[in-house]
Amino acid sequence: MGIFTLERDHREGHEAEDVLARARSLVDPVLRAAVDSLPGSMRKVAGYHFGWWEADGTLSVAPSGKAIRPALVLAATQALGGTPASATAAAAAAELVHNFTLLHDDVIDRDETRRHRPTAWRVFGTTEAILAGDAMHSLALRILAEDAHPAARPAVRRLADCVVELCEGQQIDCAFEQRSDVSLTECLAMAEAKTGALLGAACAIGAQYAGAGEEAAQAMDGFGREIGLAFQLIDDLIGIWGDPAVTGKPVGADLVARKKSLPVVAALSSGTAEGARLAELYALDRQLTQEELAQCAAAVEGAGGRGWAQGESCERMAAALAQLAIAVPEPAAADELLALAELVTRRTH
């Protein structure tokens, strides 16, 4: 069995940004063709959300998403001996599902900015954003249904199961807002469903498109899920300490919303004075002041939530690499997957 490590030299062409750029070059034409097939109003919302045009339909230079999920589909296909171009439809489907969830999440969380622009629901209204998200979900399934690749049918099933799990994770996340007794075990399970499930499905579908067996597909699913948890842990840290100039969201956005993110739950369950202070602030029935938000951040750190999240993200990456070694015993074959994993764990803003 090969031994994987993130402490490696990047060979030319295998930097994460290059991997993402190649994925976008393959997937973007499929995404644009799919969105162009939508009725006018939903097409306008979807294209605005992707950053392709402004609300009035004029071309935009707004940033699009990183395309991590489609890149994982293609990299997994290649790592297991397949041809990445053969999995383009599956990669596009994964990206459509991801963006359908983003549109809905922004409505549910009442987030007002994404990628430094007003969110779609703020521009077009809640109803239009929800319906555009629903349409993206349908487009994802249609793209796979029309794909002649023999792995397309099992991929439809895997992606559909993933969406159900995503919805469950979102529902649990919302339910946490009404509870003061959320445990770390519950919070980690929610994060795996809400974030890890789609990354796992993307990697497993890539394995299926390479013609790999179920054992390899399941190991790739495990790799993606563990990456997803590491990703969520880092994202939760960014939600508290991230730079608004980089994130495109207000400082301490998760604290403003009193989210039960992983570092927050770790702090709340720490049994420390700082954890008790954080609970008091979260229990206030009014908007928190800037000073109180700063106190919340200090309490999370003082109670050990920040350190725990950083350490746990490293543990999850170690687990991810163990799963990857099962599916892809030769480290060189997994180089692009390792580059993407490194990108996830080295985000700081």
KEKE-3310 file (N, C-alpha, C; in steps of 0.2 Angstrom, whole numbers, plus 5000, padded with zeros to 4 digits):
npx = (5004:5003:5011:5004:5007:5005:5015:5024:5033:5027:5024:5025:5010:5002:4998:4986:4978:4980:4974:4961:4958:4959:4948:4937:4938:4934:4921:4914:4908:4898:4890:4886:4878:4868:4862:4858:4847:4837:4821:4818:4818:4823:4835:4842:4843:4851:4863:4868:4870:4881:4890:4892:4885:4878:4864:4856:4858:4870:4887:4898:4912:4913:4919:4919:4914:4926:4926:4929:4922:4918:4931:4936:4929:4934:4948:4947:4943:4953:4964:4960:4962:4954:4947:4947:4939:4929:4920:4915:4901:4896:4904:4899:4886:4888:4893:4882:4873:4879:4878:4865:4862:4869:4861:4849:4854:4858:4846:4840:4849:4848:4859:4867:4878:4888:4903:4908:4897:4879:4868:4859:4845:4843:4844:4835:4824:4816:4808:4811:4825:4824:4817:4826:4836:4830:4828:4841:4845:4837:4842:4855:4852:4846:4857:4865:4856:4855:4868:4878:4887:4892:4892:4883:4870:4871:4877:4868:4859:4868:4870:4857:4854:4864:4859:4847:4854:4861:4850:4845:4856:4856:4843:4845:4855:4848:4839:4848:4849:4839:4842:4851:4859:4868:4879:4896:4897:4885:4886:4897:4892:4882:4889:4896:4886:4880:4891:4902:4896:4893:4906:4911:4903:4906:4919:4917:4909:4918:4926:4918:4916:4928:4927:4930:4929:4916:4922:4933:4926:4919:4929:4934:4923:4924:4936:4933:4923:4930:4939:4929:4924:4936:4937:4925:4928:4939:4932:4923:4931:4935:4923:4922:4935:4939:4945:4935:4938:4943:4934:4922:4911:4903:4913:4916:4904:4897:4896:4888:4876:4874:4878:4879:4892:4906:4918:4912:4903:4912:4918:4907:4904:4915:4916:4922:4925:4926:4918:4906:4903:4902:4890:4881:4882:4877:4864:4857:4844:4844:4852:4869:4882:4896:4907:4903:4903:4916:4920:4914:4921:4934:4930:4927:4940:4947:4941:4945:4940:4945:4958:4955:4947:4957:4966:4958:4954:4967:4967:4956:4961:4971:4964:4957:4968:4972:4960:4961:4973:4969:4960:4969:4983:4995:5005:5009:4999:4988:4991:4984:4973:4978:4983:4972:4966:4976:4974:4961:4964:4973:4967:4965:4958)
npy = (4994:5011:5025:5040:5058:5075:5083:5087:5089:5099:5094:5101:5106:5100:5108:5114:5124:5123:5111:5114:5124:5116:5108:5117:5121:5110:5108:5120:5123:5113:5116:5129:5127:5119:5128:5138:5131:5133:5141:5159:5167:5159:5156:5168:5170:5159:5161:5173:5169:5160:5169:5174:5184:5200:5206:5212:5206:5209:5205:5199:5201:5195:5184:5166:5150:5139:5127:5114:5102:5097:5095:5086:5074:5072:5071:5060:5050:5050:5045:5032:5026:5030:5040:5057:5066:5058:5059:5071:5075:5070:5077:5090:5088:5086:5099:5107:5102:5106:5120:5122:5119:5129:5141:5138:5137:5150:5157:5151:5154:5167:5174:5188:5191:5184:5178:5191:5198:5204:5191:5179:5179:5191:5199:5195:5190:5179:5168:5167:5163:5151:5143:5143:5136:5124:5120:5119:5107:5098:5099:5094:5080:5077:5079:5068:5058:5058:5055:5044:5035:5020:5021:5031:5028:5021:5032:5042:5037:5037:5051:5056:5050:5056:5070:5069:5066:5078:5087:5082:5085:5099:5102:5097:5106:5118:5115:5114:5128:5131:5124:5122:5112:5105:5092:5088:5076:5075:5087:5085:5074:5080:5090:5081:5076:5087:5094:5084:5074:5077:5079:5067:5059:5065:5060:5046:5044:5048:5037:5027:5030:5028:5014:5007:4995:4992:4992:5001:5012:5015:5018:5029:5037:5038:5045:5057:5062:5063:5073:5083:5085:5090:5102:5108:5111:5120:5130:5134:5140:5151:5157:5163:5170:5174:5185:5199:5205:5195:5184:5189:5191:5197:5202:5190:5182:5170:5171:5182:5177:5167:5154:5136:5132:5120:5124:5133:5124:5115:5124:5128:5115:5113:5115:5126:5142:5151:5145:5145:5159:5161:5154:5162:5174:5170:5167:5179:5189:5197:5208:5206:5217:5224:5224:5213:5203:5202:5197:5185:5178:5178:5171:5158:5155:5155:5145:5134:5130:5135:5129:5115:5113:5116:5106:5094:5095:5092:5078:5073:5074:5065:5054:5054:5052:5039:5032:5035:5029:5016:5015:5019:5013:5017:5031:5041:5041:5047:5061:5073:5072:5073:5086:5094:5090:5096:5110:5112:5110:5120:5133:5149:5160)
npz = (5000:4996:5003:5008:5008:5012:5012:5000:4984:4972:4956:4939:4932:4941:4951:4963:4958:4944:4942:4945:4935:4924:4926:4926:4912:4905:4911:4911:4898:4898:4909:4906:4894:4899:4909:4899:4894:4902:4907:4904:4916:4927:4921:4921:4935:4938:4930:4935:4948:4946:4942:4929:4923:4926:4936:4926:4915:4908:4903:4916:4927:4938:4952:4950:4957:4965:4959:4965:4967:4954:4950:4958:4954:4941:4944:4952:4943:4934:4943:4945:4933:4923:4909:4911:4903:4899:4910:4911:4911:4923:4932:4929:4934:4947:4951:4948:4957:4969:4968:4968:4981:4987:4983:4990:5003:5005:5006:5017:5027:5027:5021:5015:5006:4994:4987:4986:4981:4981:4987:4977:4981:4987:4976:4967:4974:4986:4981:4968:4969:4975:4966:4955:4961:4963:4949:4945:4952:4945:4932:4934:4937:4924:4915:4919:4916:4902:4898:4890:4895:4904:4918:4921:4925:4939:4944:4945:4954:4966:4967:4969:4981:4989:4988:4996:5008:5010:5012:5024:5032:5031:5037:5050:5054:5054:5064:5075:5079:5087:5099:5114:5118:5110:5104:5101:5094:5087:5080:5071:5064:5057:5049:5041:5034:5028:5021:5019:5012:4998:4993:4995:4987:4974:4973:4973:4962:4952:4953:4949:4935:4931:4930:4941:4955:4968:4981:4979:4975:4987:4996:4990:4992:5006:5007:5001:5010:5022:5018:5016:5029:5035:5027:5031:5044:5043:5036:5046:5055:5047:5046:5058:5060:5048:5035:5029:5017:5009:5011:5007:5015:5030:5045:5057:5053:5056:5070:5071:5066:5076:5074:5077:5075:5072:5079:5089:5095:5101:5110:5118:5124:5132:5146:5152:5159:5149:5139:5146:5146:5132:5130:5137:5130:5117:5121:5122:5118:5107:5094:5093:5099:5091:5100:5108:5099:5097:5109:5109:5099:5106:5117:5111:5107:5119:5126:5119:5107:5095:5093:5095:5083:5073:5076:5074:5060:5055:5059:5052:5039:5039:5040:5028:5019:5022:5017:5004:5000:5000:4989:4979:4977:4972:4975:4965:4956:4962:4962:4958:4966:4978:4978:4977:4990:4998:4995:5001:5014:5017:5016:5023:5024)
capx = (5000:5007:5010:5002:5008:5004:5022:5027:5034:5022:5026:5022:5004:4998:4996:4979:4975:4980:4969:4954:4957:4957:4941:4933:4938:4930:4914:4910:4903:4892:4886:4882:4873:4862:4859:4855:4841:4832:4817:4822:4819:4828:4842:4845:4846:4857:4869:4870:4873:4887:4895:4893:4882:4875:4857:4852:4860:4876:4892:4901:4918:4913:4922:4914:4916:4932:4925:4932:4918:4919:4938:4937:4926:4939:4954:4946:4942:4960:4968:4959:4964:4949:4949:4943:4935:4923:4916:4913:4894:4896:4907:4895:4881:4891:4893:4875:4870:4882:4876:4858:4862:4871:4856:4844:4857:4858:4839:4838:4853:4848:4865:4866:4883:4892:4908:4908:4891:4873:4866:4853:4838:4843:4843:4829:4819:4817:4805:4815:4831:4823:4815:4832:4840:4826:4829:4848:4845:4834:4847:4860:4849:4845:4863:4867:4851:4857:4874:4878:4892:4888:4892:4879:4864:4873:4879:4861:4857:4872:4869:4851:4855:4868:4855:4843:4858:4862:4844:4845:4861:4853:4838:4848:4859:4843:4836:4853:4848:4834:4844:4857:4863:4871:4885:4901:4896:4880:4888:4901:4888:4878:4894:4897:4880:4879:4897:4906:4892:4894:4913:4912:4899:4910:4925:4915:4907:4924:4929:4913:4917:4934:4926:4932:4924:4913:4927:4937:4921:4917:4935:4935:4918:4927:4941:4929:4919:4935:4941:4923:4925:4942:4935:4920:4931:4942:4927:4920:4936:4935:4917:4923:4941:4941:4945:4930:4940:4944:4928:4916:4906:4905:4918:4912:4897:4894:4894:4882:4870:4874:4878:4882:4898:4910:4922:4908:4900:4918:4919:4901:4904:4921:4915:4926:4922:4925:4912:4899:4902:4900:4883:4877:4881:4873:4857:4854:4838:4845:4858:4875:4886:4903:4911:4900:4905:4923:4920:4912:4927:4939:4928:4928:4947:4949:4938:4949:4937:4949:4963:4952:4945:4963:4968:4953:4955:4972:4965:4952:4965:4975:4959:4956:4974:4971:4955:4964:4978:4965:4958:4974:4989:5001:5004:5009:4992:4984:4994:4979:4968:4982:4984:4965:4966:4980:4970:4956:4967:4978:4964:4966:4953)
capy = (5000:5017:5030:5047:5063:5082:5087:5084:5094:5100:5094:5106:5104:5097:5112:5113:5129:5121:5106:5117:5127:5111:5105:5122:5121:5104:5108:5126:5123:5109:5120:5135:5124:5117:5134:5141:5128:5135:5147:5165:5170:5155:5156:5174:5170:5154:5164:5178:5166:5158:5175:5174:5190:5204:5205:5215:5201:5211:5201:5200:5198:5192:5177:5160:5146:5136:5120:5109:5096:5094:5094:5079:5069:5071:5068:5053:5046:5049:5042:5025:5023:5032:5046:5062:5069:5054:5060:5078:5076:5069:5083:5096:5087:5088:5106:5110:5100:5110:5127:5122:5119:5136:5145:5137:5139:5158:5159:5148:5157:5174:5177:5193:5192:5178:5180:5199:5201:5202:5184:5179:5180:5198:5203:5193:5188:5172:5163:5166:5160:5144:5140:5142:5131:5118:5119:5117:5100:5094:5099:5089:5073:5077:5078:5061:5053:5059:5053:5037:5031:5015:5023:5036:5026:5021:5039:5046:5035:5040:5058:5057:5048:5062:5075:5067:5067:5085:5090:5080:5089:5106:5102:5096:5112:5123:5113:5116:5135:5131:5120:5124:5106:5102:5089:5088:5071:5077:5092:5082:5070:5085:5092:5075:5075:5094:5095:5078:5069:5078:5078:5059:5057:5067:5056:5039:5044:5048:5030:5023:5032:5024:5007:5004:4991:4995:4993:5007:5018:5017:5021:5036:5041:5040:5050:5064:5064:5066:5080:5087:5087:5095:5108:5112:5114:5126:5135:5137:5145:5157:5160:5168:5174:5176:5192:5200:5207:5189:5180:5192:5191:5202:5199:5186:5181:5165:5173:5186:5172:5163:5147:5131:5129:5116:5127:5135:5118:5113:5129:5127:5109:5113:5115:5131:5148:5155:5142:5148:5166:5161:5152:5168:5179:5167:5167:5185:5189:5204:5208:5207:5222:5223:5222:5207:5198:5201:5193:5178:5175:5177:5165:5152:5153:5154:5138:5129:5128:5136:5124:5109:5113:5115:5099:5089:5095:5088:5071:5071:5074:5059:5048:5054:5049:5032:5030:5036:5023:5009:5015:5021:5011:5021:5038:5046:5041:5051:5067:5078:5072:5076:5093:5097:5090:5101:5116:5112:5111:5126:5139:5153:5166)
capz = (5000:4995:5009:5005:5012:5009:5012:4994:4979:4966:4949:4935:4930:4946:4957:4963:4953:4937:4942:4945:4929:4918:4927:4923:4905:4903:4914:4910:4893:4899:4913:4902:4890:4904:4911:4894:4892:4907:4905:4905:4923:4930:4918:4923:4942:4939:4928:4940:4954:4944:4941:4922:4921:4931:4936:4920:4909:4905:4905:4922:4928:4945:4952:4950:4962:4963:4955:4968:4967:4948:4949:4962:4950:4936:4947:4954:4937:4931:4947:4945:4927:4918:4905:4914:4898:4899:4916:4911:4912:4930:4935:4929:4938:4954:4952:4948:4964:4974:4967:4970:4988:4989:4982:4995:5010:5006:5008:5023:5032:5025:5019:5010:5001:4992:4982:4986:4978:4984:4985:4972:4984:4988:4970:4963:4978:4989:4977:4961:4970:4977:4960:4951:4964:4961:4942:4944:4954:4939:4927:4936:4935:4917:4912:4920:4912:4895:4897:4887:4899:4908:4925:4922:4929:4946:4947:4946:4961:4971:4967:4972:4988:4992:4989:5002:5014:5011:5014:5031:5036:5032:5042:5057:5056:5056:5071:5080:5081:5093:5104:5118:5120:5104:5106:5096:5090:5083:5075:5066:5059:5053:5045:5036:5029:5024:5017:5017:5007:4991:4991:4994:4981:4968:4972:4971:4955:4948:4953:4945:4928:4929:4930:4947:4959:4973:4986:4978:4975:4994:4999:4987:4995:5012:5006:5000:5016:5027:5016:5018:5036:5036:5024:5035:5050:5041:5034:5052:5058:5043:5048:5064:5060:5041:5032:5025:5010:5006:5011:5004:5020:5036:5050:5062:5050:5059:5076:5070:5065:5081:5071:5081:5070:5075:5085:5094:5099:5105:5115:5122:5128:5135:5153:5154:5160:5143:5136:5149:5144:5126:5130:5139:5124:5112:5123:5122:5113:5103:5090:5097:5097:5089:5106:5110:5094:5098:5115:5107:5096:5111:5121:5107:5107:5126:5128:5116:5101:5089:5093:5093:5076:5069:5076:5071:5053:5053:5060:5046:5033:5040:5039:5021:5015:5023:5013:4997:4999:4999:4982:4974:4980:4969:4976:4959:4952:4966:4963:4958:4972:4984:4977:4979:4997:5001:4994:5006:5021:5018:5016:5029:5024)
cpx = (5004:5006:5009:5004:5007:5010:5026:5029:5029:5025:5022:5015:4999:4997:4989:4975:4975:4975:4962:4953:4956:4950:4936:4933:4934:4922:4910:4905:4897:4887:4882:4877:4867:4858:4855:4848:4835:4827:4820:4823:4824:4835:4845:4847:4852:4863:4872:4873:4880:4893:4896:4890:4879:4867:4853:4854:4867:4882:4896:4908:4919:4916:4917:4917:4922:4932:4928:4929:4919:4927:4940:4934:4931:4945:4953:4946:4949:4964:4967:4959:4959:4951:4944:4938:4928:4918:4914:4905:4893:4899:4903:4889:4882:4891:4886:4872:4873:4879:4868:4857:4864:4865:4851:4847:4857:4851:4838:4842:4852:4854:4864:4872:4886:4897:4908:4902:4885:4871:4860:4846:4838:4842:4837:4823:4819:4814:4809:4822:4830:4821:4821:4836:4837:4828:4836:4848:4842:4839:4853:4858:4848:4852:4866:4862:4853:4864:4875:4883:4889:4888:4887:4873:4866:4875:4873:4859:4861:4871:4862:4851:4859:4863:4850:4847:4860:4856:4844:4850:4859:4848:4840:4852:4854:4840:4841:4852:4843:4836:4850:4861:4866:4878:4890:4900:4890:4882:4893:4897:4884:4883:4896:4892:4879:4885:4901:4902:4893:4901:4914:4909:4903:4916:4923:4912:4912:4926:4924:4914:4924:4933:4929:4927:4921:4917:4931:4932:4920:4923:4936:4929:4921:4932:4938:4926:4924:4937:4935:4923:4930:4940:4930:4923:4935:4937:4924:4925:4936:4929:4917:4929:4943:4941:4940:4932:4941:4938:4922:4910:4908:4909:4913:4905:4894:4892:4888:4875:4869:4874:4881:4887:4902:4915:4918:4905:4906:4919:4913:4901:4911:4921:4920:4922:4921:4919:4906:4898:4900:4892:4879:4876:4876:4865:4854:4849:4838:4851:4864:4879:4893:4908:4909:4903:4912:4924:4918:4918:4932:4937:4929:4936:4949:4947:4941:4946:4941:4954:4960:4950:4951:4966:4964:4953:4961:4971:4961:4956:4969:4970:4958:4962:4974:4966:4958:4969:4975:4963:4963:4981:4995:5001:5004:5003:4987:4986:4989:4975:4972:4983:4977:4964:4970:4977:4965:4959:4971:4974:4964:4961:4946)
cpy = (5006:5021:5037:5052:5070:5086:5084:5090:5093:5099:5099:5103:5101:5101:5113:5118:5127:5115:5109:5120:5122:5108:5110:5122:5116:5105:5114:5126:5119:5113:5126:5132:5122:5123:5138:5138:5130:5141:5153:5168:5166:5155:5163:5174:5165:5157:5169:5175:5163:5163:5176:5181:5194:5203:5208:5211:5203:5206:5203:5198:5196:5185:5172:5156:5142:5130:5115:5102:5093:5092:5087:5073:5067:5068:5061:5048:5045:5044:5034:5023:5025:5038:5052:5065:5065:5055:5067:5079:5075:5074:5089:5095:5088:5095:5110:5108:5105:5117:5127:5122:5126:5141:5144:5139:5146:5160:5157:5152:5165:5178:5182:5194:5185:5180:5187:5202:5200:5195:5185:5181:5187:5202:5201:5191:5181:5167:5162:5162:5152:5140:5138:5137:5124:5116:5116:5109:5096:5094:5094:5082:5072:5075:5071:5056:5053:5056:5045:5032:5026:5016:5028:5034:5025:5028:5043:5043:5037:5047:5060:5055:5054:5068:5075:5068:5074:5088:5088:5084:5096:5107:5101:5103:5117:5121:5115:5123:5135:5127:5123:5118:5102:5099:5089:5082:5072:5082:5089:5077:5075:5088:5087:5075:5082:5095:5089:5074:5071:5078:5071:5057:5059:5062:5049:5039:5044:5041:5026:5024:5029:5017:5003:5000:4995:4997:5000:5013:5020:5020:5028:5040:5043:5045:5057:5066:5066:5073:5085:5090:5092:5102:5112:5115:5120:5132:5138:5141:5151:5161:5165:5172:5176:5183:5194:5202:5201:5185:5183:5192:5195:5198:5195:5184:5176:5166:5178:5182:5167:5155:5143:5128:5124:5119:5130:5130:5116:5117:5128:5121:5108:5113:5121:5137:5152:5152:5144:5155:5166:5159:5158:5173:5176:5167:5173:5186:5196:5203:5209:5213:5220:5221:5215:5201:5197:5197:5186:5175:5174:5171:5158:5150:5151:5147:5132:5127:5129:5130:5117:5108:5112:5108:5094:5089:5091:5080:5069:5070:5067:5053:5048:5051:5042:5029:5030:5030:5017:5009:5016:5019:5015:5028:5043:5046:5046:5059:5073:5078:5075:5084:5097:5096:5095:5108:5117:5114:5117:5133:5142:5159:5164)
cpz = (5000:5001:5006:5011:5009:5009:5006:4989:4974:4960:4945:4932:4935:4952:4957:4959:4946:4937:4941:4938:4923:4919:4924:4916:4902:4905:4912:4904:4894:4904:4910:4897:4894:4906:4905:4892:4897:4904:4907:4912:4927:4927:4920:4930:4942:4936:4932:4946:4952:4943:4934:4920:4927:4931:4930:4914:4906:4907:4912:4923:4936:4946:4953:4956:4960:4959:4958:4967:4960:4947:4953:4957:4944:4938:4949:4948:4934:4936:4947:4938:4921:4914:4908:4909:4898:4905:4916:4913:4920:4934:4935:4933:4945:4956:4952:4955:4969:4974:4969:4978:4991:4989:4988:5002:5011:5008:5015:5029:5032:5024:5014:5005:5000:4986:4981:4982:4982:4982:4980:4975:4985:4982:4967:4967:4980:4984:4971:4963:4972:4971:4956:4954:4962:4954:4941:4946:4948:4934:4928:4935:4928:4913:4913:4916:4905:4893:4895:4891:4903:4915:4926:4927:4937:4949:4949:4953:4967:4972:4971:4979:4992:4993:4995:5009:5015:5014:5022:5035:5037:5037:5049:5059:5058:5063:5077:5083:5087:5099:5107:5120:5115:5106:5100:5091:5085:5078:5070:5061:5055:5048:5039:5031:5025:5019:5015:5011:5000:4988:4990:4988:4974:4967:4970:4964:4950:4947:4948:4937:4926:4928:4936:4951:4965:4979:4985:4978:4983:4997:4996:4991:5002:5012:5005:5006:5021:5025:5017:5025:5038:5033:5028:5042:5049:5040:5040:5055:5054:5044:5054:5063:5053:5040:5028:5018:5006:5005:5007:5009:5026:5041:5055:5059:5054:5066:5076:5070:5071:5079:5076:5076:5075:5081:5090:5098:5104:5111:5120:5127:5132:5143:5156:5156:5154:5139:5139:5147:5137:5126:5132:5133:5119:5114:5123:5116:5110:5098:5094:5094:5094:5094:5108:5105:5095:5104:5114:5104:5101:5116:5118:5108:5114:5128:5124:5109:5095:5088:5092:5086:5071:5069:5073:5063:5051:5054:5054:5040:5033:5038:5031:5017:5016:5018:5006:4995:4998:4991:4977:4977:4978:4970:4970:4956:4955:4966:4963:4964:4978:4984:4979:4987:5000:5000:4999:5012:5022:5017:5023:5029:5022)
residu = (MET:GLY:ILE:PHE:THR:LEU:GLU:ARG:ASP:HIS:ARG:GLU:GLY:HIS:GLU:ALA:GLU:ASP:VAL:LEU:ALA:ARG:ALA:ARG:SER:LEU:VAL:ASP:PRO:VAL:LEU:ARG:ALA:ALA:VAL:ASP:SER:LEU:PRO:GLY:SER:MET:ARG:LYS:VAL:ALA:GLY:TYR:HIS:PHE:GLY:TRP:TRP:GLU:ALA:ASP:GLY:THR:LEU:SER:VAL:ALA:PRO:SER:GLY:LYS:ALA:ILE:ARG:PRO:ALA:LEU:VAL:LEU:ALA:ALA:THR:GLN:ALA:LEU:GLY:GLY:THR:PRO:ALA:SER:ALA:THR:ALA:ALA:ALA:ALA:ALA:ALA:GLU:LEU:VAL:HIS:ASN:PHE:THR:LEU:LEU:HIS:ASP:ASP:VAL:ILE:ASP:ARG:ASP:GLU:THR:ARG:ARG:HIS:ARG:PRO:THR:ALA:TRP:ARG:VAL:PHE:GLY:THR:THR:GLU:ALA:ILE:LEU:ALA:GLY:ASP:ALA:MET:HIS:SER:LEU:ALA:LEU:ARG:ILE:LEU:ALA:GLU:ASP:ALA:HIS:PRO:ALA:ALA:ARG:PRO:ALA:VAL:ARG:ARG:LEU:ALA:ASP:CYS:VAL:VAL:GLU:LEU:CYS:GLU:GLY:GLN:GLN:ILE:ASP:CYS:ALA:PHE:GLU:GLN:ARG:SER:ASP:VAL:SER:LEU:THR:GLU:CYS:LEU:ALA:MET:ALA:GLU:ALA:LYS:THR:GLY:ALA:LEU:LEU:GLY:ALA:ALA:CYS:ALA:ILE:GLY:ALA:GLN:TYR:ALA:GLY:ALA:GLY:GLU:GLU:ALA:ALA:GLN:ALA:MET:ASP:GLY:PHE:GLY:ARG:GLU:ILE:GLY:LEU:ALA:PHE:GLN:LEU:ILE:ASP:ASP:LEU:ILE:GLY:ILE:TRP:GLY:ASP:PRO:ALA:VAL:THR:GLY:LYS:PRO:VAL:GLY:ALA:ASP:LEU:VAL:ALA:ARG:LYS:LYS:SER:LEU:PRO:VAL:VAL:ALA:ALA:LEU:SER:SER:GLY:THR:ALA:GLU:GLY:ALA:ARG:LEU:ALA:GLU:LEU:TYR:ALA:LEU:ASP:ARG:GLN:LEU:THR:GLN:GLU:GLU:LEU:ALA:GLN:CYS:ALA:ALA:ALA:VAL:GLU:GLY:ALA:GLY:GLY:ARG:GLY:TRP:ALA:GLN:GLY:GLU:SER:CYS:GLU:ARG:MET:ALA:ALA:ALA:LEU:ALA:GLN:LEU:ALA:ILE:ALA:VAL:PRO:GLU:PRO:ALA:ALA:ALA:ASP:GLU:LEU:LEU:ALA:LEU:ALA:GLU:LEU:VAL:THR:ARG:ARG:THR:HIS)
# end
